[in-house]
Each structure stands twice: as C-alpha cells, then as structure tokens.
Amino acid sequence: MKKFPLLKLLFSLVAFGAAGARAQNQSAQLIARDPAAAGIDVSADDRPWSGQAELNFLSTVGNTETLSTGAKASGKRNWQYWALIARGEYLQNRDKGKKTAESYLFGLRGVRKFPVFDVFSDNEYQRNTFGGFENLYKIALGLGREFFKGTPHLLRLEAGPAFVIEERVSGETIRFGSLSVQALHKWKITDKVELNDRFSYLTNFEDMADARYEFEVGLAAPVSTHFSLKAGYLAQYRNRPPVKTDRFDGKSTFSLLATF
C-alpha cells in the first residue's frame, strides 16, 4: 500500500507530459515566430550559456580560532526547448586546526521546456560525514512552473516523486521513495539589489515521520559588472536525523559572487 502514492504521482506526470507534448506540437509555429507570445521567457536567463561562482572565507583569532571556507559553482546550457544545469558545492570548517565540518554536493538537471510549464529530471549526490551520512544519492522527476514573470517578484514551484539512497556513517543504508516539493522566489528589490530564497520539503514514504526541510535565503548587491557581495543563510531540519547528529543545522555565509 505504501507504494501507491508514488505510482499515482508517476501516472500523473506521464499524463501531464503527454498533454504538454500535444500543446507543444500545436504551438511550435507560434513559438518560432514569437517566443514571448507563446509563453517562452526571453530574458537574460535564457542565454545559450550562463553561470556563476561563489567563494566565501571566514577566519577568527584570539579567544576562538576558526577557519571556514566554501565554494559554489553552477553552469547552464540553454536550447530552445531544452536546458542542462550542473552545480557543485563544498564547505569546510576548522576549529583550532581540527576539522569540524565538511560537505560536498554535486547535481545535474535536465529540463524540457513547454509553453506553460517544464518537466525536469534531477540527479544529486551529497556527502556530509559530520551530518551523519557518507553518501546520499537522489533521483527526482517533476514538474515546474514560474509565476509573476515581468514583475519584481518571480516565483517558481516544483513538485514530483524522488528516490533516495542514504548510506549513513553508522553503517546503516536506507532506501525510500519520496515526494519532493520546492518553492523558489526571486525579489528584484532595486535594479542592482536582489534577494533569493528557497524552501524545500522531502518526505519518506517508508517512514512518514522522517520529513526533511530546507530554507535558504541570500541577498546580493553588485560591486562591478560581474561581481557582487552576498550574505546568505541556510537552515536544514530533519525530523529523524542519523544517530549522534542534531535535527537542526544552520550555516551563515558572506561571499564574493561572480556571474557570467
């Protein structure tokens, strides 16, 4: 019985994909003549190539001696109907020379664009031994849609089924089907200052109490054409974390952001 919600979601995605394909065929000529009239955004985010890189560094001496370094990078290749997005993240923290935190994340997303929505496939790998797991693999399929285009506020909603394999430091390995939901919001406060926030939810169909939440917010202000200063915060909460780890994990960063 536990598998039924996942099967229903998969059938719904297939139905939506088939309907989207019919709509795409009917509007192909309109898109070729006027992409904007067909609902295809022609903003800077649809350039053939785009990306960004982020570096953060924090060092304290005196009563406390800590060193924190981190890096993020992402790149996007855009076609008329397709897109491919790759990203990576790294974080390390040392306290008096002893490593107290280290995490990696690598992700690859393929997107098929339709006039109103898009279908995406996500593949993600994470490693965070201080968070209780050696390796975490996540495969997801879902639908995404953007709202309020052309206004200071851009909202994107995503939802779909996922499958997760988590190899924990304790030696335990868990596998489960899941529902993944995500909301991304971009607020153009001024022509130069931008606020981005993200909320995500991941459940476990094998153990519904094992819910996972993430909230991330970042404020960026440019210092030149391609560089910005960014302050960010990431909060992560797991209702049933691995043994000897806390439910809540928070990270604050101050970074130099480069866009291209």
Summary of the structure (lengths in Angstrom):
residues: 260
radius of gyration: 20.1
end to end distance: 48.5
largest distance: 67.5
contacts: 730
relative contact order: 0.12
helix: 13%
strand: 60%
